Amino acid sequence: MFIKTIEPGEATGELAALYEAETKSMGHIMQATQCWSARPDIIIPVENLLHQIRDGFSLGLLNFRLITFVAAQHVPSSYCSHVYFRALSGMIGRDQTLAVRRDFRNAGLDNQQIEMLTYTEQIMRNASQITDADIQRLRNVGFTDLNIADIALAASFRSFMSRYFDAVGARVEPEFLDSDPVVRAEMAVGVK
């Protein structure tokens, strides 16, 4: 990491509780979490917002992770690409996750998911170019305005998170790296 953060042994209060909970659930504290401790006044609100978005996501965890994975590719973010490649592989399989990475339009997803990820791509490339017609296309495949807002929120939040991780030098933990060096290289972008 490029910046000084609060180490687990130095953490107190809410930060210590957050670190303890993550250690219990994951076996360690992710750099994606620890990097926020440079601003201890921000880490708890950021973590709470992440959980509110993800846990209350109107389209379910799978779609949240698909959006996050595609958004991470367009940031681009090695950290989030590796982490969400691992998470999605556990849900839809490694081969389909690789297919999503390479071309989600031809990855065996349903039409609604393809439209959702097309919108995600638009957000990541240039949200100012999105039109009423783009939103109507989402409605035409069955998305509600709540769903559309959730897609936009998940993609935009990933842009914020991933850019911060890279800006402060968070590095992906070894357990998130694929065993295949070709796949690892495909997930890696920017400074390696």
N, C-alpha and C positions, 0 to 999 in steps of 0.2 A: 504494500500500500504506500502511496506517495505521502500521505498525511498521518499525523499522530492521531491515534484513536484511543479510546478507553479499553484497556485490556480487561479480561474477565476478573482478575484478582483485584482490580482497582474500582470495579463497578459498585455502585451503591443504589439503594432505593429502587425505583421503577426499572432502571437500566439493569441492575443486578437480577431482578425478577425476570426480565425479558431474556437475558442471557441464560439464566437457569432453565427457563421453559424451553428455549431452543436447544440447549444441550441435552435436555431430557428427551425431546422429540427427535432430534437429528444426530445426537452424539457429539456435536460440536457447535460452535457459533460460526455461521457463515460470514464471509467477508462482506457479503451484501448487507448483512445486518450491522456488523461492527463498524463499517465505514460511516454510518450515520452518527456514531457516537462522538464524532468530532463536533457535532452540534447536539449535545444531550437534550436540549430543549425541543429538538425537532424529531428525534428518533421515535419516541412513543406516538406522536401524532401520525408520522409517516407509516409506522407499523399498523396502527389502528385503521388508517385509510386503506392500506393494502388489504387487510382482513375484511373490511366492510365491502370493498369492491368485489373481492374474490368470493367470500362466503355468501354474499347476497346476490351474486351474479344471476340474472334472470335466465340465462341460457345454459347454466350448468358448468361444472368444473372442466369438462372436456373442451367445450367451446372457449372458455376463458383461456385455457392453455394453448389452444390452437391460435387464438388471436395474439397472445403474448409471444409465441414462437415466431409467427410471421412478422410481428412488429419488431422483435429483436433483430431479425435478419435485416430489416430496413433501417435500423438506427444507424449503423450496424453495431451489434454488441456480441462479442465472443462469450462473455460471462453468461448472459441470459440465453444465448443460443445453446450453449452446452447444458445448462441447468434444465431448460425446458425441452431439449431433445431427450434428455434422460426421463423427465416426467411424462412426456407424451409417449415415449416408447413403452413405458409401463402400462399405458392405457390402450393404445391402438397398435402396438408392435413397432419394432425398429424399422422394418422395411417401409411401412406406410408413413412413418414419421420422416424417413429420408425422402420419400416421394413428396411429402408436403413441403419439405425444404427446397426441393428441386423445382417443383411446379405444382402448387396446390390444386390447380385446375384439372390436373390429370393424376390425382392421388387417391381416387376412390372415395372422395367425400361426396356428400349429397349436395344438391343444388343450393339449398339454403346455406350450407357451410361455405360453399364456393363464393356466393354473393357476400357473405359476412367477411370473408378474407379479402375479397376484392375491395370492399369498403375499408378494411383495415389498411390495405396497401395504399389506397387513396389518401387516407389520413396521414400515413407515414411519409408519403412522397410530397404532398402539398394539400393540406386540408382546406386551404383557401379556394381551391378549385372545385370543391364538392358543390353540387347543385341540387335543386329540388328534384330533378329527374333521377339523380343517384339515390336519393332517399326514397323516392317512389318505387324504384326497382327493388329496394329492400322490403318495402311494404307488400309489393306484389308477390313476394315469395313467403309471406306470412309473418314478417317481423312487426312487432308493435313498436310504438315510439319508445317505450321503456327498453325494449331489446336494442333498439338503435342507439339510444343514449348509453346503454351498457357497453356496446361494442366500441363506441367512440371513447368512452371513459377508460376502458381496459387498454386500448391501443395508445391513447395519449399518456396514460399513467406509465406504461412501459417505456415510452420515449423518455419521460422525465427520469424514471428510475435508472434505466440503462445508461443514459448519458452521465448521470452522477457517478455511477459505479466506475465507468471508464475514466472520468475526469479526476477521480481521487485514487485510481490505481488498484481497485479491487480485482483480485485474481481468482479465477475459478478453482475450486477445490478439486483435488485429484479424483475423488469418488464420483464427480460428475462428468469426467472425461471418458469418452468411449474407448473401448479397448483397441479398436481399429484406427491406426494412424491416419488413414485416408479420411475417415469420418471426422476424426478430431480436426484435421486440417480444413475440412469443409465447414465446420462450425466456427472455426477461428477467423476473425477479421481484425483489421487494424494491427496494433502493436501486439506481438506475441511473446 
